[in-house]
Amino acid sequence: MMAVPQAPSPARDLIRIHRVITRGLATGIEKGSHFKQAGFQDEGVHRGFCDYSRSLAIVLDGHHLSEDTILFPALQIKLPQAPFEHLSAQHKQIEAMLIPLHQAVDEMTGAGGDGLNRLVEGLREITAVWAPHIRMEESIFSQEALSEVMSQAEQNELVAKIGKFSSEHSVPPYLIVPFVLFNLNSEDRAAMLATMPPTMMDDLVLKAWKDQWAPMKPFLLE
């Protein structure tokens, strides 16, 4: 018997993208700390870790941009008591941390320098803000809370708007889409794929784009 697909849900989508970024931060710190000690075993691993780190920064930046541009304005009408200014201030704090993070990845991609050290330190600083930030968001914007103030049709519309915005900011898609999908377990990945075009996995991720994101595979889930 086939499982019945879940109705579109901004709250569940929020949790899934948070899981992507949380795993990305943890993996970046763990693998980066290892590479600081042992070095990169070959150029493929070096390129893959640079691509993974850059994708993480792009996804994190794009996620907060989608919240500030689409999600928060929609929810301010429904949940006016929520601490939107505080959450957006934390976004700006993380956004400021992403500037040196991008620079660290650029340095790490090029001649080397101190980019790897600065990357790991930057990821640790972001994680310290990120962990309490998402706990607050997921508590305030839970499925139960949103269902009390939004119809299913309104949730459907909000999910579609966020999806369109996110796809426009998932650049380059041949790195960002695999990064998002393969930082999720199989159940969450299937739910995320259900929001994407039906040819996304088979025709694009596993065929047209496979050589471009392949170096990131050591850092991704199967």
N, C-alpha and C positions, 0 to 999 in steps of 0.2 A: 504494500500500500504506500503510495507516494505521500510525502509530507506536504501539508498545505502551506504555501508560501505565506510568510508574515506580511501584514500590511506595512506600507512605508511608514517609517518612524524616525523623526529627527533625533529623538533620544537614543535609539539603538545605533543610528549612524554615528552619533557623537562618540559613543563608547568605542565603536570599532576604530574610528580614526585615532582616538586617543591610544588605543592598544598598539596601533601601527607605530606611532611616534614614541611611545614608552619603550617598546622593544628596540626601536632604532637607537634611542639614547643609550639604553643599557648595552646593546651590542657594540655601539661605537666606543663606549668607555672600556668595555672588556677587551675587545680586539685591539683597540688603539693602545691600551696599556701593555698588551702582549707584544705588539710590534715595536713599542719603545724599547723593550728589553731584548727582543730576539731579531728585530729587523724584518723586512718583507722577504719571504723565501724566493719570490720571483716577480717579474714585472706584471704578470697577470693579476696576482694578488694585490699588488700595489695599486694598479689601476682600479680593480674592483672595490677596494676600500675607499679610494678617492671618490668613485662614482656613488658608492653607498652613502658616504658622509655628505656629499653635495646634495644628493636626493633627499636625505633627511632634513637638511636645512631648508630646501625648497618646499617640502611638504609641510613643515612646521610653519613657515612663513605664510604659505597659501591657506592653511587651516585657520590661522588667526585672522587673516584677511577676510575669509568667507564668513567667519563669525561676526566680525565688526561691520561688514557690509550687508550681509543677508540675514543671518540668524538673529543677532541681537536686536536690530530694528524691528523685526517681526515679533519677537517675544516681549519687547518692551510694552507693546500694546496689551498683551495677554497677562504678563507678570510684571506689572510696573514696580512692584516692591523689591524685585531682584537687584543685587548689587552690580549693575552693569558697568558703572564707572570704575569700580574696583577691579572687575575682571578685565576691562579694556586697558586699565593702567598696567596690569600684569602683562598683557599682550605687548604693550610698548616696552616694558622692561625686557622681555624676552627678545623682542625685535632688535633692541639695542645690542643684545648679546650675540645676535646672529651676524652682525656686521663683521666683527673680528673672526667669527667662525668661518664665514665665507672666505675671508682673507687667509685663514689658516689652511683651508682646503686648497686654495690657489697655490699657496707656498708649498704644500705637501705634494701637489700634482707636479710642480715644476722641479726646481733644483733640490728641494728638500728643506734645508734650513731648520728652523724650530717649529715648523708647521704642525708636526704630529703632537708635540708637547702642548702647544697652544690649543689644538683641537680637543684633546682629551680634557684639558682644564676647562675649556669652554663648555663642553658637554656636561661636565659635573656641575658647573654653575647654573646652567639651564635646568638641569634635573632638579636642583634644589628649589627652584621656583615652580617648575612644571608639576611636580607631584601634588602639592597642596592645591594648586590651581585647578587641576582636573577633578580632584575630589569635590571641590566646591561646585564646579559646573555640573558634574554628573548627579550631585545631590539636588541641586536647585532645578535642573532641567531633566528630571527623571521622566520615564514613560508615564508614570502615574500622574505627575504634576502637569505634564503637557496634555494628557488626555482629559483632565478636568477643565481645561480652558480652551482646547482646540478640538474642532471636529476632525474626523478622519480626512475629509476633503481638504481641510486647511493644512493638515500635516502632509498630505500627498503633495500639495502645491509647494510647501516649504522645502520638502525633500527634493523636488524637481528643480527648484531655483538654486539650491545649494549644489546639487549635482552638476548643473550647467556651469555655474561659476567655477567650481572645482576643476572641471574638465578643461575649461579655458585657461586655467592657471597651472595645469599639470604639464609643465614644459621643462625638458623634452619628454614627451609621453613615453618614448621607448625605454626610458629609465624610471620615470615617476610611477607609471602604472604597475610595472612588475614590482617595484619597491613596495608599494602599498599592498598589493595582493599577497606577496610572499613574506610579508611581516605579520600575516594573520594565520591562525590555524585554519584547518580545512572547513570547519563550519562557518566561521566568520568570513572566510574567503568566498564561499558559495553565496552567502548573503550579500556581500559587496558586489560580486559579479552579477547578481540578479538586478542590480541598478544600472548596469552597463550594457552597451550594445551586445547582442547575442554572439557576434563574431569576435569579441574582444580577446578571449583567451585562445581559442583554436587558431584563428587566422592571423592575429597580430602578435600577441605575447609569445606564443609558442612557435610561430613561423617567421613572420616578417621582421620582428624585433629581436629574435632570440640571440643572435650573435652580438647585438649591441649591449644587452644587459647581462649576458653570460658571465662576465668577470665578477659580478656581484653575487653569484650563486653561493660561494662559501659562507656568506653572511646572512643568507635568507633561509626560510623554512622550506621544506620539501612541499 
